[in-house]
Amino acid sequence: GLYAGMMDEGQKREYSDRELLVRYIRGVAPFRKSIVLISLFIFITTIAETVNPLLIGIAINELSNINSNPLVILAAGGLYLILSILLWIMFLLRRKEIGKFVPFFLEKLRMKIFDKLQEQDMSFFDKHLSGKLNTRVSNDALDFGNTTLLLADTFGNLLISLMTFSVLLWLNLTLALVTLIAIPFIFLLVFSLRGVVKIVSRAYRKAIGSVNAAMVESIEGIHVSKSYGQESTVSKQFKETNRQYFKAGFRITAVTHMWRPLLEIIASITLFV
């Protein structure tokens, strides 16, 4: 097809997870102040989200007593309201700090990619389509910024899990030990799906690049295709490229949405056992 030779690229460099992590840490190092504040807000949020259910339990236990103490109920309710307001404030401050951090991080990343492109010679642009290069500057950089947000949310969820488990140890040691049974299976699930996610995400990014490349080449070569009456051929080939993009998007959506049901299955089996 028209795009067949264009879509073939040379072997790309492969980086280990450690190399990528070191590069990421170096990239976010100038924004260490925002990262520290975001971590602090997440920590405060974790404490509030852990204490709130305990306050509800104290209030319910007090209400179930015959000789309940209204002061205890009012104190628990008041603290719950204060912590709920604190949670809202922490969420607002965290999003505000992320708004200061991520856009400037993305701007710096895009400019770094753009400067690297400017340093390449003409042979580089003969081997790589402009549409795919544009995907690297725009789509891939944006996805990397979204990864930064996901890392912050993951860190917060991990803290909540640790503090919840600590409370569970304090309340019921047996139930806490039963919960530990599921942890090896969760790690096994994470590491087994990790390879699948990497494969489908790379295929998805490649499909986005192919669509952008096909679109740019079609527009830039519109005079040639019209001069030789190749509009229908170009349209069919772009339709096939778009179909591949749809398949890649469907696969990555299916894989990423498998996590929660599988985790719920593991949790249900653990509770059943």
Backbone as JSON, one array per atom type, in Angstrom:
{
  "sequence": "GLYAGMMDEGQKREYSDRELLVRYIRGVAPFRKSIVLISLFIFITTIAETVNPLLIGIAINELSNINSNPLVILAAGGLYLILSILLWIMFLLRRKEIGKFVPFFLEKLRMKIFDKLQEQDMSFFDKHLSGKLNTRVSNDALDFGNTTLLLADTFGNLLISLMTFSVLLWLNLTLALVTLIAIPFIFLLVFSLRGVVKIVSRAYRKAIGSVNAAMVESIEGIHVSKSYGQESTVSKQFKETNRQYFKAGFRITAVTHMWRPLLEIIASITLFV",
  "N": [[0.82, -1.19, 0.0], [0.21, 2.37, -0.05], [1.2, 3.47, 2.31], [2.77, 1.49, 3.32], [5.62, 1.14, 3.1], [6.34, 3.43, 4.4], [5.59, 3.12, 7.04], [7.32, 1.34, 8.17], [9.94, 1.22, 10.38], [13.28, 1.65, 11.63], [15.11, -0.43, 14.01], [14.28, 0.35, 17.28], [15.79, 1.93, 20.13], [16.18, 0.14, 23.16], [15.23, 0.5, 26.52], [15.95, -0.18, 29.91], [13.81, -0.71, 32.8], [14.93, 0.49, 35.01], [16.65, 2.42, 33.93], [14.78, 4.11, 32.71], [13.38, 4.96, 34.97], [15.38, 6.39, 36.34], [15.82, 8.46, 34.5], [13.34, 9.66, 34.59], [13.21, 10.58, 37.25], [15.27, 12.45, 37.18], [14.1, 14.21, 35.41], [11.92, 15.26, 36.82], [13.15, 16.41, 38.95], [13.69, 19.28, 39.08], [11.26, 20.17, 40.01], [10.92, 19.59, 42.66], [9.94, 20.83, 44.95], [7.15, 21.13, 44.51], [6.52, 18.43, 44.34], [7.09, 17.51, 46.91], [5.18, 18.96, 48.39], [2.82, 17.93, 47.25], [3.05, 15.26, 48.08], [2.88, 15.66, 50.84], [0.23, 16.63, 51.07], [-1.13, 14.38, 50.18], [-0.47, 12.59, 52.21], [-1.73, 13.76, 54.46], [-4.35, 13.59, 53.56], [-4.61, 10.81, 53.53], [-4.5, 10.15, 56.26], [-6.86, 11.43, 57.17], [-8.82, 10.07, 55.66], [-8.55, 7.57, 56.74], [-9.2, 7.89, 59.43], [-11.85, 8.81, 59.39], [-13.76, 6.6, 58.85], [-13.44, 5.26, 61.3], [-14.48, 7.11, 63.11], [-17.14, 7.09, 62.33], [-17.76, 4.47, 63.06], [-17.42, 4.66, 65.87], [-19.48, 6.46, 66.49], [-21.76, 4.98, 65.71], [-21.58, 2.75, 67.4], [-21.91, 4.01, 69.85], [-24.49, 5.02, 69.56], [-25.89, 2.65, 69.51], [-25.8, 1.8, 72.1], [-27.63, 1.56, 75.19], [-27.51, 3.5, 77.19], [-26.46, 5.92, 75.87], [-23.96, 8.4, 75.18], [-24.51, 11.64, 74.42], [-22.6, 13.6, 73.96], [-20.32, 12.28, 73.04], [-21.25, 11.31, 70.61], [-21.83, 13.72, 69.28], [-19.25, 14.81, 69.26], [-17.87, 12.96, 67.67], [-19.31, 13.24, 65.29], [-18.8, 15.96, 64.77], [-15.98, 15.96, 64.43], [-15.86, 14.3, 62.21], [-17.1, 15.92, 60.29], [-15.27, 18.06, 60.21], [-12.95, 16.75, 59.3], [-13.88, 15.91, 56.82], [-14.21, 18.35, 55.51], [-11.53, 19.08, 55.56], [-10.49, 17.12, 53.88], [-11.57, 17.92, 51.43], [-10.3, 20.39, 51.17], [-7.61, 19.56, 51.05], [-7.69, 18.07, 48.69], [-8.24, 20.12, 46.87], [-5.93, 21.74, 47.19], [-4.0, 19.92, 46.41], [-4.63, 19.41, 43.72], [-4.26, 21.98, 42.77], [-1.52, 22.32, 43.16], [-0.57, 20.31, 41.51], [-1.4, 21.39, 39.14], [0.44, 23.45, 38.95], [2.74, 22.03, 38.57], [2.64, 19.82, 36.59], [1.9, 20.99, 33.94], [4.17, 22.69, 33.39], [6.18, 20.82, 33.54], [5.49, 19.19, 31.35], [5.78, 21.08, 29.32], [8.54, 21.55, 29.43], [9.45, 19.0, 28.8], [8.41, 18.62, 26.19], [9.76, 20.69, 24.83], [12.35, 19.77, 25.1], [12.27, 17.42, 23.6], [11.65, 18.57, 21.13], [13.93, 20.17, 20.69], [15.84, 18.17, 20.43], [14.98, 17.02, 18.06], [15.53, 19.09, 16.32], [18.26, 18.94, 16.22], [18.84, 16.8, 14.61], [19.98, 15.37, 11.49], [19.23, 15.6, 7.91], [18.84, 13.01, 6.96], [17.67, 11.65, 9.05], [15.01, 12.54, 9.05], [14.23, 11.5, 6.68], [13.92, 8.88, 7.29], [11.99, 8.8, 9.27], [8.61, 9.52, 9.67], [6.88, 12.66, 9.55], [4.42, 12.83, 10.83], [4.54, 10.8, 12.77], [6.63, 11.74, 14.31], [5.46, 14.05, 15.28], [3.58, 12.87, 16.9], [5.19, 11.89, 18.94], [6.0, 14.27, 20.15], [3.62, 15.47, 20.98], [1.3, 13.59, 21.7], [2.6, 11.39, 23.09], [4.1, 12.76, 25.01], [2.03, 13.96, 26.46], [0.75, 11.68, 27.47], [2.76, 10.82, 29.15], [2.72, 12.85, 31.03], [0.2, 12.33, 32.14], [0.81, 9.92, 33.32], [2.36, 10.77, 35.44], [0.4, 11.93, 37.08], [-1.05, 9.62, 37.68], [0.83, 8.22, 39.15], [0.98, 9.78, 41.46], [-1.63, 9.41, 42.47], [-1.53, 6.64, 42.85], [0.43, 6.43, 44.81], [-0.93, 7.67, 46.92], [-3.08, 5.87, 47.27], [-1.65, 3.63, 48.06], [-0.64, 4.44, 50.54], [-3.06, 4.74, 51.93], [-3.92, 2.08, 51.95], [-1.93, 0.87, 53.53], [-2.28, 2.18, 56.0], [-4.92, 1.49, 56.55], [-4.64, -1.24, 56.83], [-3.05, -1.28, 59.1], [-4.84, -0.31, 61.02], [-6.66, -2.39, 60.88], [-5.11, -4.49, 61.9], [-4.98, -3.65, 64.51], [-7.65, -3.77, 65.32], [-8.61, -6.39, 64.66], [-6.77, -9.11, 64.7], [-6.81, -11.65, 63.53], [-8.43, -11.37, 61.2], [-6.84, -9.57, 59.85], [-4.56, -11.12, 59.31], [-5.72, -13.0, 57.61], [-6.28, -11.34, 55.48], [-3.72, -10.89, 54.54], [-3.2, -13.13, 53.05], [-4.07, -12.71, 50.48], [-2.23, -10.98, 49.35], [0.21, -12.09, 48.07], [-0.99, -13.2, 45.75], [-2.01, -10.91, 44.56], [0.35, -9.51, 43.91], [1.41, -11.37, 42.11], [-0.52, -11.24, 40.1], [-0.2, -8.58, 39.31], [2.45, -8.51, 38.27], [2.22, -10.39, 36.25], [0.37, -9.26, 34.49], [1.7, -7.01, 33.83], [3.57, -7.27, 31.72], [1.81, -7.75, 29.6], [0.38, -5.35, 29.5], [2.4, -3.55, 28.78], [2.97, -4.42, 26.2], [0.51, -4.02, 24.79], [0.17, -1.29, 25.2], [2.36, -0.18, 23.87], [1.75, -1.0, 21.29], [-0.57, 0.49, 20.94], [0.38, 3.16, 21.06], [2.0, 3.09, 18.82], [0.06, 2.71, 16.88], [-1.35, 5.13, 17.04], [0.66, 6.85, 16.15], [0.89, 5.9, 13.52], [-1.6, 6.58, 12.43], [-1.54, 9.39, 12.65], [0.7, 9.86, 11.05], [-0.17, 8.88, 8.56], [-2.29, 10.62, 8.09], [-0.98, 13.14, 7.94], [0.76, 12.7, 5.76], [-1.1, 12.21, 3.78], [-2.44, 14.66, 3.56], [-0.31, 16.38, 2.91], [0.41, 15.29, 0.5], [-1.79, 15.69, -1.12], [-2.18, 17.02, -3.53], [-0.76, 15.47, -5.35], [-2.09, 12.98, -5.19], [-4.63, 13.71, -6.08], [-4.03, 14.58, -8.62], [-3.35, 12.23, -9.93], [-5.6, 10.78, -9.59], [-5.98, 9.15, -7.28], [-7.54, 9.17, -5.02], [-9.49, 7.39, -3.94], [-7.98, 5.11, -3.45], [-6.11, 6.01, -1.55], [-7.93, 6.64, 0.46], [-8.95, 4.11, 1.13], [-6.66, 2.88, 2.13], [-6.1, 4.51, 4.31], [-8.34, 3.98, 5.8], [-7.87, 1.33, 6.55], [-5.6, 1.71, 8.16], [-6.76, 3.25, 10.17], [-8.52, 1.37, 11.17], [-6.78, -0.46, 12.33], [-5.86, 1.15, 14.36], [-8.19, 1.4, 15.87], [-8.49, -1.27, 16.74], [-6.19, -1.53, 18.32], [-6.73, 0.41, 20.29], [-9.04, -0.72, 21.41], [-7.98, -3.08, 22.48], [-6.16, -2.11, 24.45], [-7.94, -0.8, 26.13], [-9.53, -2.94, 27.01], [-7.62, -4.49, 28.39], [-6.67, -2.73, 30.41], [-8.99, -2.37, 31.87], [-9.33, -4.77, 33.06], [-8.2, -5.01, 35.52], [-9.58, -4.2, 37.96], [-11.91, -6.01, 38.15], [-10.5, -8.48, 38.38], [-9.02, -8.11, 40.73], [-11.14, -7.87, 42.52], [-12.18, -10.43, 42.34], [-10.08, -11.93, 43.46], [-10.15, -10.87, 46.06], [-12.7, -11.72, 46.87], [-12.41, -14.52, 46.8], [-10.47, -14.82, 48.78], [-11.84, -13.93, 51.09], [-13.82, -15.86, 51.11], [-12.39, -18.23, 51.56]],
  "CA": [[0.0, 0.0, 0.0], [0.91, 3.65, -0.11], [1.88, 3.75, 3.57], [3.45, 0.29, 3.8], [7.04, 1.4, 3.29], [6.53, 4.55, 5.32], [5.34, 2.74, 8.43], [8.42, 0.52, 8.66], [11.02, 2.01, 10.96], [14.4, 0.86, 12.11], [15.02, -0.93, 15.38], [14.37, 1.42, 18.28], [16.59, 1.61, 21.3], [15.43, -0.4, 24.28], [15.71, 0.98, 27.82], [15.47, -0.94, 31.06], [12.93, 0.04, 33.7], [15.77, 1.3, 35.89], [17.1, 3.6, 33.17], [13.64, 5.0, 32.55], [13.08, 5.56, 36.27], [16.41, 7.4, 36.62], [15.54, 9.62, 33.64], [12.13, 10.33, 35.08], [13.57, 11.3, 38.47], [16.03, 13.63, 36.76], [13.19, 15.16, 34.76], [11.04, 15.93, 37.79], [13.96, 16.99, 40.03], [13.5, 20.74, 39.26], [9.95, 20.45, 40.61], [10.91, 18.84, 43.92], [9.1, 21.51, 45.94], [5.77, 20.74, 44.25], [6.37, 17.01, 44.64], [7.05, 17.38, 48.37], [3.88, 19.45, 48.84], [1.81, 16.95, 46.83], [3.19, 14.12, 48.98], [2.34, 16.07, 52.14], [-1.24, 16.68, 50.96], [-1.59, 12.99, 50.09], [-0.32, 12.0, 53.54], [-2.81, 14.29, 55.3], [-5.58, 12.98, 53.06], [-4.62, 9.42, 53.96], [-4.86, 10.11, 57.69], [-8.27, 11.8, 57.3], [-9.66, 9.0, 55.11], [-8.46, 6.42, 57.64], [-9.87, 8.21, 60.7], [-13.29, 9.03, 59.2], [-14.57, 5.39, 59.13], [-13.39, 4.97, 62.73], [-15.42, 8.01, 63.76], [-18.49, 6.57, 62.06], [-17.94, 3.29, 63.92], [-17.61, 5.1, 67.26], [-20.82, 7.05, 66.62], [-22.77, 3.91, 65.62], [-21.51, 1.96, 68.64], [-22.48, 4.82, 70.93], [-25.94, 5.08, 69.35], [-26.48, 1.33, 69.81], [-25.86, 1.6, 73.56], [-28.86, 2.05, 75.83], [-27.16, 4.76, 77.84], [-25.48, 6.56, 74.98], [-23.52, 9.73, 75.58], [-24.67, 12.54, 73.27], [-21.38, 14.36, 73.7], [-19.44, 11.44, 72.22], [-21.82, 11.28, 69.26], [-21.61, 15.04, 68.69], [-17.81, 14.98, 69.02], [-17.52, 12.13, 66.5], [-19.9, 13.89, 64.12], [-18.08, 17.2, 64.49], [-14.67, 15.62, 63.87], [-16.1, 13.78, 60.86], [-17.36, 17.08, 59.42], [-14.02, 18.8, 60.05], [-12.06, 15.96, 58.44], [-14.43, 15.92, 55.46], [-13.83, 19.66, 54.95], [-10.09, 19.01, 55.36], [-10.27, 16.3, 52.68], [-11.88, 18.77, 50.27], [-9.23, 21.39, 51.05], [-6.4, 18.87, 50.59], [-7.89, 17.75, 47.27], [-8.1, 21.38, 46.14], [-4.53, 22.15, 47.2], [-3.21, 18.95, 45.63], [-4.87, 19.68, 42.3], [-3.65, 23.27, 42.46], [-0.07, 22.12, 43.06], [-0.35, 19.53, 40.3], [-1.53, 22.34, 38.03], [1.69, 24.19, 38.83], [3.85, 21.12, 38.27], [2.54, 19.02, 35.38], [2.02, 21.74, 32.68], [5.54, 23.13, 33.16], [6.95, 19.61, 33.27], [5.2, 18.81, 29.97], [6.39, 22.08, 28.44], [9.98, 21.29, 29.4], [9.66, 17.73, 28.09], [8.17, 18.84, 24.76], [10.85, 21.5, 24.29], [13.53, 18.92, 25.04], [12.09, 16.56, 22.42], [11.73, 19.42, 19.94], [15.33, 20.55, 20.49], [16.54, 16.99, 19.92], [14.61, 16.87, 16.65], [16.23, 20.12, 15.56], [19.66, 18.57, 16.11], [19.01, 15.7, 13.67], [20.26, 15.74, 10.1], [18.13, 15.35, 6.97], [18.62, 11.58, 6.8], [16.76, 11.23, 10.11], [13.64, 12.84, 8.64], [13.91, 10.59, 5.58], [13.57, 7.57, 7.87], [10.87, 8.93, 10.21], [7.54, 10.37, 9.16], [6.6, 13.84, 10.35], [3.26, 12.55, 11.67], [4.97, 10.03, 13.93], [7.42, 12.63, 15.16], [4.5, 14.91, 15.96], [2.97, 12.06, 17.96], [6.13, 11.85, 20.07], [6.04, 15.57, 20.81], [2.32, 15.83, 21.55], [0.56, 12.52, 22.37], [3.4, 10.64, 24.05], [4.43, 13.65, 26.13], [0.82, 14.11, 27.27], [0.57, 10.42, 28.21], [3.76, 10.81, 30.22], [2.2, 13.72, 32.07], [-0.88, 11.6, 32.83], [1.46, 8.92, 34.17], [2.76, 11.47, 36.67], [-0.81, 12.03, 37.92], [-1.38, 8.28, 38.16], [1.8, 7.88, 40.2], [0.56, 10.48, 42.68], [-2.82, 8.72, 42.98], [-1.11, 5.32, 43.31], [1.12, 6.64, 46.08], [-1.96, 7.93, 47.92], [-3.81, 4.62, 47.53], [-0.77, 2.73, 48.81], [-0.63, 4.91, 51.93], [-4.36, 4.41, 52.52], [-3.94, 0.63, 52.18], [-1.06, 0.56, 54.67], [-2.89, 2.67, 57.23], [-6.11, 0.68, 56.8], [-4.18, -2.53, 57.34], [-2.6, -1.06, 60.48], [-6.05, -0.25, 61.84], [-7.22, -3.75, 60.92], [-4.29, -5.23, 62.86], [-5.34, -3.2, 65.86], [-9.02, -4.18, 65.63], [-8.83, -7.83, 64.55], [-5.53, -9.7, 64.2], [-7.12, -12.8, 62.67], [-8.89, -10.87, 59.92], [-5.68, -8.95, 59.19], [-3.72, -12.2, 58.78], [-6.44, -13.56, 56.46], [-6.1, -10.4, 54.38], [-2.37, -11.05, 54.0], [-3.16, -14.26, 52.12], [-4.33, -12.24, 49.12], [-1.15, -10.12, 48.85], [1.03, -12.75, 47.04], [-1.75, -13.34, 44.51], [-2.1, -9.59, 43.94], [1.65, -9.24, 43.27], [1.51, -12.26, 40.96], [-1.39, -10.68, 39.08], [0.4, -7.34, 38.79], [3.63, -8.8, 37.45], [1.82, -11.14, 35.05], [-0.31, -8.35, 33.57], [2.61, -5.91, 33.49], [4.1, -7.5, 30.38], [0.72, -7.6, 28.63], [0.08, -3.93, 29.4], [3.48, -2.91, 28.03], [2.83, -4.78, 24.79], [-0.65, -3.36, 24.18], [0.36, 0.17, 25.21], [3.28, 0.15, 22.78], [1.0, -1.15, 20.03], [-1.5, 1.62, 20.86], [1.14, 4.36, 20.7], [2.43, 2.92, 17.43], [-1.12, 2.91, 16.04], [-1.59, 6.58, 17.0], [1.67, 7.41, 15.26], [0.58, 5.52, 12.15], [-2.75, 7.38, 11.99], [-1.06, 10.76, 12.45], [1.6, 9.88, 9.9], [-0.98, 8.72, 7.36], [-3.05, 11.85, 7.89], [-0.07, 14.2, 7.48], [1.24, 12.38, 4.41], [-2.22, 12.35, 2.84], [-2.69, 16.09, 3.34], [0.82, 16.97, 2.2], [0.46, 14.78, -0.86], [-3.13, 15.72, -1.69], [-2.1, 17.45, -4.93], [-0.3, 14.33, -6.15], [-3.14, 11.97, -5.26], [-5.72, 14.21, -6.93], [-3.55, 14.66, -10.0], [-3.34, 10.88, -10.5], [-6.88, 10.13, -9.31], [-5.76, 8.08, -6.31], [-8.24, 9.48, -3.77], [-10.14, 6.2, -3.39], [-6.93, 4.21, -2.95], [-5.61, 6.6, -0.31], [-8.99, 6.53, 1.45], [-9.01, 2.71, 1.57], [-5.48, 2.59, 2.94], [-6.26, 5.2, 5.59], [-9.38, 3.24, 6.53], [-7.21, 0.18, 7.15], [-4.77, 2.23, 9.25], [-7.68, 3.64, 11.24], [-9.06, 0.13, 11.75], [-5.73, -0.98, 13.2], [-5.86, 2.02, 15.54], [-9.36, 1.01, 16.66], [-8.2, -2.54, 17.39], [-5.21, -1.28, 19.38], [-7.43, 1.11, 21.36], [-9.93, -1.67, 22.06], [-7.18, -4.0, 23.28], [-5.63, -1.46, 25.65], [-9.08, -0.55, 27.03], [-9.91, -4.22, 27.61], [-6.6, -4.93, 29.34], [-6.62, -1.83, 31.57], [-10.22, -2.52, 32.65], [-9.35, -6.11, 33.67], [-7.59, -4.99, 36.84], [-10.52, -4.15, 39.08], [-12.63, -7.28, 38.34], [-9.61, -9.54, 38.85], [-8.74, -7.85, 42.14], [-12.36, -8.2, 43.28], [-12.28, -11.9, 42.4], [-9.1, -12.39, 44.46], [-10.66, -10.49, 47.38], [-13.84, -12.59, 47.19], [-11.9, -15.86, 47.1], [-9.79, -14.75, 50.07], [-12.86, -13.87, 52.14], [-14.52, -17.15, 51.14], [-11.51, -19.21, 52.19]],
  "C": [[0.86, 1.24, 0.0], [1.73, 3.89, 1.15], [2.76, 2.6, 4.05], [4.93, 0.54, 4.08], [7.29, 2.5, 4.29], [6.43, 4.13, 6.77], [6.48, 1.91, 9.02], [9.54, 1.42, 9.14], [12.12, 1.08, 11.43], [14.2, 0.43, 13.55], [15.21, 0.22, 16.37], [15.23, 0.97, 19.45], [15.69, 1.14, 22.43], [16.07, 0.08, 25.58], [15.13, 0.1, 28.91], [14.58, -0.06, 31.93], [13.74, 0.95, 34.62], [16.25, 2.57, 35.19], [15.97, 4.61, 33.01], [13.29, 5.7, 33.86], [14.09, 6.65, 36.61], [16.18, 8.65, 35.78], [14.32, 10.38, 34.12], [12.43, 11.15, 36.33], [14.36, 12.56, 38.14], [15.11, 14.68, 36.13], [12.33, 15.94, 35.73], [11.81, 16.59, 38.92], [13.79, 18.5, 40.18], [12.19, 21.11, 39.94], [9.81, 19.76, 41.96], [10.02, 19.49, 44.98], [7.64, 21.12, 45.76], [5.53, 19.28, 44.6], [6.28, 16.78, 46.14], [5.69, 17.84, 48.9], [2.76, 18.48, 48.46], [1.85, 15.73, 47.74], [2.63, 14.43, 50.37], [0.81, 16.09, 52.13], [-1.82, 15.27, 50.89], [-1.53, 12.32, 51.45], [-1.44, 12.47, 54.48], [-4.16, 13.7, 54.87], [-5.72, 11.54, 53.52], [-5.05, 9.29, 55.41], [-6.35, 10.41, 57.86], [-9.18, 10.68, 56.8], [-9.61, 7.74, 55.97], [-9.24, 6.66, 58.92], [-11.38, 8.32, 60.54], [-14.13, 7.77, 59.42], [-14.56, 5.01, 60.6], [-14.36, 5.84, 63.51], [-16.86, 7.55, 63.54], [-18.77, 5.35, 62.93], [-18.17, 3.66, 65.36], [-19.01, 5.66, 67.46], [-21.91, 5.97, 66.59], [-22.77, 3.07, 66.89], [-22.15, 2.72, 69.82], [-24.0, 4.9, 70.8], [-26.61, 3.75, 69.7], [-26.54, 1.04, 71.3], [-27.16, 2.18, 74.13], [-28.61, 3.4, 76.47], [-26.08, 5.47, 77.03], [-25.17, 7.97, 75.46], [-23.62, 10.66, 74.37], [-23.41, 13.32, 72.93], [-20.41, 13.59, 72.82], [-19.92, 11.42, 70.77], [-21.59, 12.61, 68.55], [-20.13, 15.28, 68.37], [-17.37, 14.19, 67.79], [-18.07, 12.76, 65.22], [-19.18, 15.17, 63.74], [-16.71, 16.95, 63.88], [-14.8, 15.07, 62.44], [-16.32, 14.92, 59.87], [-16.07, 17.86, 59.17], [-13.06, 18.07, 59.12], [-12.56, 15.92, 57.0], [-14.09, 17.24, 54.76], [-12.32, 19.68, 54.66], [-9.75, 18.2, 54.11], [-10.52, 17.13, 51.42], [-10.78, 19.8, 50.05], [-7.94, 20.75, 50.53], [-6.5, 18.49, 49.11], [-7.7, 18.99, 46.41], [-6.63, 21.8, 46.05], [-3.66, 21.2, 46.36], [-3.38, 19.19, 44.15], [-4.24, 21.01, 41.88], [-2.14, 23.12, 42.28], [0.28, 21.28, 41.83], [-0.47, 20.42, 39.07], [-0.3, 23.21, 37.86], [2.83, 23.33, 38.31], [3.76, 20.49, 36.88], [2.64, 19.86, 34.1], [3.44, 22.2, 32.37], [6.46, 21.95, 32.89], [6.75, 19.15, 31.82], [5.83, 19.79, 28.99], [7.9, 21.83, 28.31], [10.28, 20.02, 28.62], [9.47, 17.91, 26.59], [9.3, 19.67, 24.13], [12.13, 20.68, 24.18], [13.46, 18.0, 23.83], [12.25, 17.37, 21.15], [13.17, 19.82, 19.65], [16.15, 19.37, 19.95], [16.22, 16.76, 18.45], [15.35, 17.88, 15.79], [17.71, 19.77, 15.35], [19.91, 17.47, 15.07], [19.3, 16.22, 12.26], [19.11, 15.32, 9.19], [17.84, 13.86, 6.81], [17.66, 11.03, 7.87], [15.31, 11.42, 9.69], [13.24, 12.05, 7.39], [13.45, 9.24, 6.1], [12.34, 7.63, 8.76], [9.85, 9.93, 9.67], [7.25, 11.52, 10.12], [5.4, 13.62, 11.28], [3.62, 11.77, 12.92], [5.82, 10.88, 14.87], [6.52, 13.59, 15.93], [3.8, 14.17, 17.1], [3.87, 12.0, 19.18], [6.09, 13.15, 20.86], [4.74, 15.86, 21.55], [1.71, 14.68, 22.35], [1.38, 11.82, 23.44], [3.8, 11.49, 25.25], [3.23, 13.84, 27.05], [0.56, 12.85, 28.09], [1.56, 10.32, 29.36], [3.34, 11.71, 31.37], [1.06, 13.06, 32.84], [-0.32, 10.52, 33.74], [1.9, 9.53, 35.49], [1.57, 11.61, 37.62], [-1.18, 10.67, 38.5], [-0.43, 7.84, 39.26], [1.43, 8.53, 41.52], [-0.66, 9.78, 43.3], [-2.46, 7.34, 43.53], [-0.4, 5.41, 44.66], [0.11, 6.88, 47.21], [-2.73, 6.67, 48.28], [-2.97, 3.64, 48.33], [-0.72, 3.14, 50.28], [-1.93, 4.56, 52.64], [-4.43, 2.92, 52.84], [-3.11, 0.26, 53.4], [-1.69, 1.01, 55.99], [-4.15, 1.89, 57.57], [-5.73, -0.68, 57.36], [-3.68, -2.41, 58.78], [-3.79, -1.0, 61.44], [-6.68, -1.63, 61.98], [-6.43, -4.64, 61.87], [-4.68, -4.91, 64.29], [-6.72, -3.72, 66.27], [-9.19, -5.7, 65.66], [-7.6, -8.47, 63.9], [-5.81, -10.85, 63.23], [-7.54, -12.35, 61.28], [-7.75, -10.22, 59.14], [-4.78, -10.02, 58.59], [-4.38, -12.87, 57.58], [-6.27, -12.65, 55.24], [-4.73, -10.55, 53.73], [-2.27, -12.18, 52.99], [-3.3, -13.78, 50.68], [-3.15, -11.48, 48.52], [-0.26, -10.83, 47.83], [0.31, -12.91, 45.71], [-1.89, -12.0, 43.79], [-0.79, -9.24, 43.23], [1.84, -10.12, 42.04], [0.67, -11.74, 39.8], [-0.76, -9.43, 38.45], [1.56, -7.63, 37.86], [3.28, -9.58, 36.19], [1.16, -10.23, 34.03], [0.6, -7.21, 33.11], [3.16, -6.06, 32.07], [3.04, -7.3, 29.31], [0.41, -6.12, 28.41], [1.14, -3.2, 28.59], [3.34, -3.19, 26.54], [1.68, -4.02, 24.13], [-0.51, -1.85, 24.17], [1.32, 0.6, 24.11], [2.57, 0.04, 21.43], [0.03, 0.01, 19.84], [-0.78, 2.89, 20.45], [1.61, 4.29, 19.25], [1.26, 3.16, 16.48], [-1.47, 4.39, 15.92], [-0.61, 7.25, 16.06], [1.38, 7.11, 13.81], [-0.58, 6.35, 11.59], [-2.31, 8.82, 11.72], [-0.16, 10.87, 11.22], [0.82, 9.78, 8.59], [-1.77, 9.99, 7.05], [-2.16, 12.97, 7.34], [0.39, 13.94, 6.06], [0.12, 12.54, 3.39], [-2.49, 13.81, 2.52], [-1.56, 16.73, 2.54], [0.89, 16.51, 0.75], [-0.87, 14.81, -1.57], [-3.11, 16.12, -3.16], [-1.69, 16.29, -5.83], [-1.41, 13.3, -6.31], [-4.3, 12.42, -6.13], [-5.29, 14.25, -8.4], [-3.6, 13.3, -10.68], [-4.62, 10.1, -10.18], [-6.79, 8.98, -8.33], [-6.51, 8.32, -4.99], [-8.86, 8.25, -3.13], [-9.12, 5.23, -2.81], [-6.38, 4.7, -1.62], [-6.64, 6.46, 0.81], [-9.09, 5.11, 2.0], [-7.84, 2.39, 2.49], [-5.56, 3.3, 4.29], [-7.32, 4.5, 6.44], [-8.78, 2.03, 7.23], [-6.33, 0.61, 8.32], [-5.63, 2.62, 10.45], [-8.28, 2.43, 11.93], [-8.04, -0.5, 12.71], [-5.65, -0.16, 14.5], [-7.03, 1.67, 16.46], [-9.1, -0.29, 17.41], [-7.22, -2.35, 18.55], [-5.86, -0.56, 20.56], [-8.37, 0.18, 22.12], [-9.15, -2.63, 22.97], [-6.67, -3.34, 24.56], [-6.75, -1.13, 26.63], [-9.49, -1.82, 27.75], [-8.91, -4.65, 28.68], [-6.6, -4.05, 30.59], [-7.86, -1.94, 32.44], [-10.35, -3.92, 33.26], [-8.91, -6.07, 35.13], [-8.61, -5.09, 37.97], [-11.33, -5.44, 39.23], [-11.74, -8.4, 38.86], [-9.26, -9.35, 40.32], [-9.95, -8.17, 43.01], [-12.55, -9.71, 43.4], [-11.32, -12.45, 43.46], [-9.59, -12.07, 45.87], [-11.82, -11.39, 47.8], [-13.38, -14.0, 47.56], [-11.23, -15.89, 48.47], [-10.79, -14.73, 51.22], [-13.6, -15.2, 52.27], [-13.69, -18.21, 51.85], [-11.38, -18.94, 53.7]]
}
